[in-house]
Amino acid sequence: MANWCYNYVVCTGRAEDIQTFRQVLKDGQEYMLTHRQATSLTLEDVIDAYFFDILIEEHESAEILVFNYETKWSPNLNDLAQLCKKFNLSMACEYSEGAMRIYGRANINPEGMIKDDQIPEEFFKLIDHDLDKDLYIFNGKSYESEEQVIEYEYDKWIESQPKLNLEKK
């Protein structure tokens, strides 16, 4: 059995494009219920993984669509990029698969360009696990889970990292 990767996606675009894509997600939900298997969401060439257990959240704006789903092992960012191109959408994604320490955020534009910020192994090496107390320790602070460490510490850690100076002299 695969490890499941949880994917949370916020889509933005024109109301008409959002509505069209919402229907594709609904059709995907129906396909999964009817066939008891995952769907490719009408993609001709599924690259990474199918979409499992799609859940569409309600949002007050017609130009925003929020949904979550699961994939096997890792996020299917290439499939999302294809959907962005097909439906002229932008997507902001958060993904996590804790067993393999795959966590990250990605942004995808309507041209299908992906900017992926997967949390690097060097960050995880800074997290200690106190087995006796079942707590995770980062810079002397205790957390109940690695997810909490990521939520509260990762952005600060990124900001503290030296920036590459790519300017020409």
Steps between C-alpha positions, in 0.01 A plus 500: 500500500633841407570778745242770441597857419248761609459788251323830571444727199368854454415577136447849365378608160208640311163399644412310179824300510458426870145377441614273216778354713263461799284278280806293403570446872137404562515256209818359654323451834216319324742281304673393822169413667370309198819314406660479844831617359681828460454735210741678266262803477472472122875526443607308193849427631507468877862551595535444874191370675127491502279720718353313799226612740437844351328740736381838369469778758249781471636850438317832473690614191409365156863557399644269767468123532643309796533124504707225652576146401753223547765350273729203539842579652551859381315799350403490134614852414548419131136393476392821673714697252319329213166593659614862540582518130184319395266720708704825512539494879761581761544263793662531839560156651610364833591134527613260768591136532639470851633144487749590226547861622364649181363845580480807286319779325474563131360771277395426144410767246254472207789411267574196717825630648564348844684671784545227761632560851546151641642504851862384479653218700741745666202660680381161628849422632455792741193341660557270796241249620477442876368143510430506874274806477399441136584860414688657211767754592618782273734772630408414858123524442271198537227401255254213489571413134737566214212677327490753784875555472456566129204730555672715762869479411559427131436849362723654768772245424482577126535872570808435714680310224774683308383624164701427189640814349450450129562859398778558249783717616 
